[in-house]
């Protein structure tokens, strides 16, 4: 068995692996795809101390750093079930879809999340070429341009407020008849001069010139198609944690986030979690990396305190 069994090879899992291995712990890491969401990212300009990089470069650097250490890396494998230890100090089991079962005295869950997609023509084709999911990450790339935000919940309205301070104009499209965001956010949104809010506006297509986004089409409440010229579309209809496989094994929120405390501890002693899959606010690379380090150090503390049973 491993001292620390990490599930996930994104920024959080990679960071946990380096920290665990540097404590001399027997460390295993299972990942469907090393690098995680980072691999889907074009420009990254907010990984502090690295002025500019891109996803594949950062993903490769994360993997190279983990491979400096004696970590058993198992890629292209999905975990499908967690079997928590019957008592503190016992072994936790993780079943893989291949049928194998791995054991760890501690487990660190770092399976990340994914943005819900609109599922309209043009969305995939223009991903990172005008279609974006993370305003904190990509907002500055649209300075002085026109963008849309699809989604009228808290994250959509927050994104529109954030972007309005950077871009020339924001069109917010909400499918239903009214915004779902908190009232204070709505008040703030409606006070901004460079924002247009469209309700009963269903985005049906993202258009481009083959290289970049040039506009979008939505179906209005009148049943007709309308066109908006713009350079960017931020899709904000939900960030879904990759935690379906953990249901029933430990405490998740209604949104499926793994509930963690300030040490990355979950509701199961000896099972820790980090990154976008957890309740830790603000889903960012630096934060996931910090969370991975916290979880690994907390796992170490657990191992030196709780005798093996
Ligand atoms: P993830 O990166 O999601 O990694 C999850 C890992 O778990 C992967 O290895 C995955 O294969 C694995 N996994 C999932 N389920 C299973 C399973 N059942 N079994 C085994 N393995 C599993 N953040 C920034 O700070 N700056 C940016 O510029 C930026 N740009 C972004 C652009 C895009 C398009 C996207 C999508 C995100 C961006 N982000 C950015 C957010 C950032 O990528 C995430 O916050 C970060 O990757 C989260 O790290 P994580 O390790 O928690 O999860």
Boltz pocket constraint, residues with backbone or C-beta under 6 A from the ligand:
constraints:
  - pocket:
      binder: B
      contacts: [[A, 7], [A, 8], [A, 9], [A, 10], [A, 11], [A, 12], [A, 13], [A, 30], [A, 31], [A, 32], [A, 33], [A, 34], [A, 35], [A, 36], [A, 37], [A, 38], [A, 40], [A, 41], [A, 42], [A, 43], [A, 44], [A, 45], [A, 46], [A, 47], [A, 77], [A, 78], [A, 79], [A, 80], [A, 110], [A, 111], [A, 112], [A, 113], [A, 114], [A, 115], [A, 133], [A, 134], [A, 137], [A, 138], [A, 242], [A, 245], [A, 274], [A, 275], [A, 276], [A, 277], [A, 283], [A, 284], [A, 285], [A, 286], [A, 288]]
      max_distance: 6.0
